[in-house]
Amino acid sequence: MTAEPVTTQQPPLAAEVPATVRASLSPSRAADFKTCPLLYRFRSIDRLPERPTVEQARGTLVHAVLERLFDLPAAVRTPSAAGDLVAPQWERLVAEQPELADLFADGDEAARSAFLRSAAGLLEGYFAVEDPRRLEPAEREALISAVVDDELLIRGYLDRLDVAPDGALRVVDYKTGGAPREAFEARALFQLKFYALVLWRTRGVVPRMLRLLYLKDAEVCDYAPDADELVRFERTVVALWRAIEAATAAQDFRPRPSRLCDWCSHQARCPSFGGTPPPFPVQPAAADPLRDARARPAPPGADE
């Protein structure tokens, strides 16, 4: 990329988190609350377990392969090399997350092989839209964070950050689902604007490009934010956080039924489906139910 960087007078934040910070928010948890406040409660406050789906596992696997692909010398970042990474990366993921092995019945080698082939097929979609031999990402699977409104830490994991010789930034996010309709694309762009805001606040540079790569359909969605837009977006994030604070104080997280309910793991506990949520958890005095304390973001397939 060769675009000129867009700079502002916004100073970088100090590396240390100010003592005034009392909550944190990731794009996945913010999107949960926007989608359905009750889903946010189940995931962030009740911390209810969710079994991984085949789609989520495939997304996680493809992300892992694409991260490792850039460990190879540029000249050998080929479709064949990426395909060779699929099986060993799956074995690594299963070793780290044994529950992934439960996706396939014992001895069902045919299902496992079909799953690995489907992941390899998505990698073909990646090579249809990018040539990794011409890229040297600055960061991959990088945790970034910033403080807004003096009290809220916003943070998340970038799939990839490209930095041009002139300093221009491009945020790249891999999507293993199909290219969405406008409403779902807005959800994906919300995530990237979240990252753009963090980068602007910490580096004083508005990313020149936010790029979504839809591997299933081999499509690219590019979006160019500006500083005024990120100011408005920051206000939206802070307002969202305050709504989460109010809901937590009132212990009132209501369901918001939508087509996304078809993929929800918590229908049995949801009033919209005749269920009853568990009692609101009693938090120890030192615990902050607003903190998104997970070590990793949601499985890549979960928001696609």
C-alpha positions in Angstrom: 0.0 0.0 0.0 1.2 3.5 -0.7 -1.5 5.8 0.6 -0.5 8.9 2.6 -1.1 8.6 6.3 -3.8 10.7 7.9 -2.5 12.3 11.0 -4.2 14.4 13.7 -3.2 16.3 16.8 -4.4 13.5 19.0 -1.5 12.6 21.3 -0.6 9.0 22.0 -1.7 7.6 25.3 0.8 6.5 28.0 1.6 2.8 28.0 0.3 2.5 31.6 -3.5 2.3 32.1 -4.6 5.3 34.3 -5.9 4.5 37.7 -9.2 6.0 36.8 -10.0 3.1 34.4 -12.7 1.0 35.9 -14.0 -1.1 33.0 -13.0 -2.6 29.7 -14.9 -3.4 26.5 -14.0 -5.4 23.4 -15.7 -5.1 20.0 -17.1 -8.6 20.4 -18.7 -7.8 23.7 -19.9 -4.4 22.5 -21.5 -6.1 19.5 -23.1 -8.7 21.8 -24.9 -5.9 23.8 -25.9 -4.1 20.6 -27.3 -7.4 19.2 -29.0 -8.6 22.4 -28.4 -7.3 26.0 -29.3 -10.7 27.4 -26.6 -12.3 25.2 -24.1 -9.9 26.7 -25.2 -10.9 30.2 -24.9 -14.6 29.4 -21.4 -14.2 28.0 -19.8 -11.5 30.0 -21.5 -11.6 33.4 -22.8 -15.2 33.8 -19.9 -16.5 31.8 -22.0 -19.4 30.5 -20.1 -21.9 28.5 -20.7 -22.3 24.7 -19.8 -25.4 22.8 -17.9 -24.5 19.6 -19.6 -25.1 16.3 -18.0 -26.5 13.2 -18.3 -23.1 11.6 -16.5 -21.4 14.4 -13.8 -24.1 14.5 -13.2 -23.7 10.8 -12.9 -20.0 11.2 -10.4 -20.4 14.0 -8.4 -22.9 11.9 -8.3 -20.6 8.8 -7.2 -17.7 10.9 -4.4 -19.8 12.5 -3.2 -20.9 9.1 -3.1 -17.4 7.7 -1.2 -16.2 10.7 1.4 -18.9 10.3 1.6 -18.4 6.6 3.4 -15.1 7.1 6.1 -16.9 9.2 7.2 -18.4 5.9 9.6 -16.7 3.5 7.7 -14.5 1.1 8.6 -16.6 -2.0 7.0 -19.8 -0.6 3.7 -18.3 0.6 1.8 -20.3 -1.9 -1.6 -22.1 -1.9 0.2 -25.4 -1.6 2.2 -24.2 1.4 -1.0 -22.9 3.1 -2.7 -26.2 2.4 0.2 -28.0 4.1 -0.4 -26.0 7.2 -4.0 -27.0 7.7 -3.6 -30.4 9.3 -0.8 -29.5 11.7 -2.5 -26.2 12.8 -5.7 -28.3 13.5 -3.7 -30.7 15.6 -2.2 -27.7 17.5 -5.7 -26.2 18.1 -7.1 -29.5 19.4 -4.1 -29.9 21.7 -4.8 -26.4 23.1 -8.6 -26.7 23.1 -9.5 -30.4 23.6 -13.2 -29.7 23.3 -12.7 -29.2 19.6 -12.1 -32.9 19.2 -15.7 -33.5 20.2 -16.9 -31.8 17.0 -16.5 -35.2 15.3 -17.7 -38.6 16.6 -15.0 -41.0 17.7 -13.3 -42.5 14.6 -15.3 -40.4 12.1 -12.2 -39.7 10.0 -14.4 -39.0 7.0 -16.0 -36.0 8.8 -12.7 -34.7 10.0 -11.2 -35.0 6.5 -14.1 -33.1 5.0 -13.7 -30.4 7.6 -10.1 -30.0 6.8 -10.8 -29.8 3.1 -13.5 -27.2 3.7 -10.8 -25.1 5.5 -8.4 -25.5 2.6 -11.2 -24.4 0.3 -11.5 -21.1 2.2 -7.8 -20.6 1.8 -8.3 -20.8 -1.9 -10.6 -17.8 -1.5 -7.9 -15.9 0.3 -5.4 -16.4 -2.5 -8.1 -15.2 -5.0 -8.1 -11.8 -3.4 -4.5 -11.4 -2.1 -1.0 -12.4 -2.9 0.8 -12.9 0.4 4.2 -13.0 -1.4 3.8 -9.2 -1.8 2.9 -8.4 1.8 4.9 -8.1 5.0 2.4 -7.4 7.8 3.6 -5.3 10.6 1.4 -7.1 13.2 -0.7 -10.3 13.3 -3.1 -11.4 16.0 -2.0 -8.3 18.0 -3.8 -7.1 21.1 -4.3 -3.3 21.0 -5.9 -1.1 23.6 -6.7 2.5 24.4 -8.5 4.5 27.1 -11.5 6.6 26.2 -13.6 8.9 28.4 -10.8 8.5 31.1 -12.5 5.5 32.6 -13.1 2.9 29.8 -10.4 0.6 28.3 -11.2 -0.5 24.8 -9.2 -3.3 23.3 -9.3 -6.1 20.8 -7.2 -8.4 18.6 -6.3 -7.4 15.1 -6.1 -10.2 12.5 -3.5 -8.1 10.7 -2.1 -4.6 10.5 -0.2 -3.5 7.4 2.0 -0.4 7.6 3.2 1.2 4.4 6.7 2.8 4.0 5.1 6.2 4.4 3.4 5.2 7.6 -0.2 4.6 6.3 -2.1 2.0 8.2 -4.4 -0.7 6.9 -6.4 -2.9 9.2 -7.3 -6.3 7.7 -9.9 -8.7 9.0 -10.5 -12.2 7.7 -14.1 -13.4 7.5 -14.7 -17.1 6.7 -18.4 -16.6 6.2 -20.0 -15.4 3.0 -20.2 -11.7 2.1 -23.1 -10.4 4.2 -26.1 -8.2 3.5 -25.8 -4.6 4.5 -27.0 -5.1 8.1 -24.4 -7.7 8.8 -21.7 -5.8 7.0 -22.4 -2.9 9.4 -21.7 -5.3 12.3 -18.3 -6.3 10.8 -17.4 -2.6 10.1 -18.3 -1.8 13.7 -15.5 -4.1 14.8 -13.0 -2.5 12.4 -14.0 1.0 13.5 -13.4 -0.1 17.0 -9.8 -1.0 16.0 -9.4 2.2 14.1 -10.4 4.2 17.1 -7.8 2.4 19.3 -5.1 3.0 16.7 -5.9 6.6 16.3 -5.9 7.2 20.1 -2.6 5.4 20.6 -0.7 6.2 17.5 -2.2 9.5 16.4 -2.9 8.1 12.9 -6.3 7.4 11.4 -6.0 4.1 9.4 -6.1 4.8 5.7 -8.1 1.7 5.0 -10.3 -0.9 6.9 -10.4 -4.1 4.8 -12.7 -7.1 5.2 -11.7 -10.2 3.3 -14.6 -12.5 2.7 -12.9 -15.8 1.9 -15.9 -17.9 1.1 -17.0 -15.6 -1.7 -13.5 -14.2 -2.5 -14.7 -10.6 -2.0 -13.1 -7.5 -0.6 -14.8 -4.7 1.3 -12.7 -1.6 1.8 -13.7 1.3 4.0 -11.8 4.6 4.6 -12.6 6.2 8.0 -11.8 9.8 8.9 -11.1 11.5 12.2 -14.6 13.2 12.5 -16.2 9.8 12.0 -14.0 8.3 14.7 -15.0 11.1 17.1 -18.6 10.2 16.6 -17.9 6.5 16.9 -16.1 7.1 20.2 -19.2 8.8 21.6 -21.2 5.8 20.4 -18.9 3.4 22.3 -19.0 5.4 25.5 -22.8 5.6 25.3 -22.9 1.9 24.8 -20.7 1.4 27.8 -22.9 3.6 29.9 -26.0 1.6 28.8 -24.2 -1.6 29.9 -23.4 0.1 33.3 -27.1 1.0 33.7 -28.3 -2.5 32.8 -25.8 -4.0 35.2 -26.8 -1.7 38.1 -30.5 -2.6 37.5 -29.7 -6.2 36.8 -31.9 -5.8 33.7 -30.6 -7.3 30.5 -33.6 -7.9 28.1 -33.6 -10.2 25.1 -33.7 -8.6 21.6 -35.0 -11.3 19.3 -33.7 -11.3 15.7 -32.7 -13.8 13.0 -29.4 -14.2 14.9 -31.3 -16.1 17.6 -31.1 -19.1 15.2 -27.4 -19.4 16.1 -27.6 -18.6 19.8 -26.4 -21.3 22.3 -28.7 -20.0 25.1 -32.2 -20.4 23.8 -33.1 -22.7 26.7 -32.5 -19.9 29.1 -34.0 -17.1 27.0 -37.5 -15.8 27.9 -38.2 -15.3 24.2 -38.1 -19.0 23.8 -39.9 -19.9 27.1 -36.7 -20.1 29.2 -35.7 -18.5 32.4 -32.3 -16.9 32.9 -30.2 -18.0 35.9 -30.2 -15.8 39.0 -28.1 -12.7 38.5 -24.6 -13.7 39.9 -23.4 -12.3 43.1 -20.1 -10.7 42.4 -17.3 -10.5 45.0 -16.7 -6.9 46.1 -13.4 -6.7 44.1 -14.9 -8.1 40.9 -16.2 -5.8 38.1 -18.9 -7.5 36.0 -18.3 -5.0 33.3 -14.7 -6.2 32.7 -14.4 -8.3 29.5 -11.7 -10.4 31.1 -11.3 -13.1 28.5 -7.8 -13.8 27.3 -8.8 -14.1 23.7 -11.5 -12.7 21.4 -14.6 -14.6 20.3 -13.9 -17.5 17.9 -13.5 -15.9 14.5 -16.4 -17.7 13.1 -18.8 -16.5 15.8 -19.4 -13.1 14.2 -19.6 -14.1 10.6 
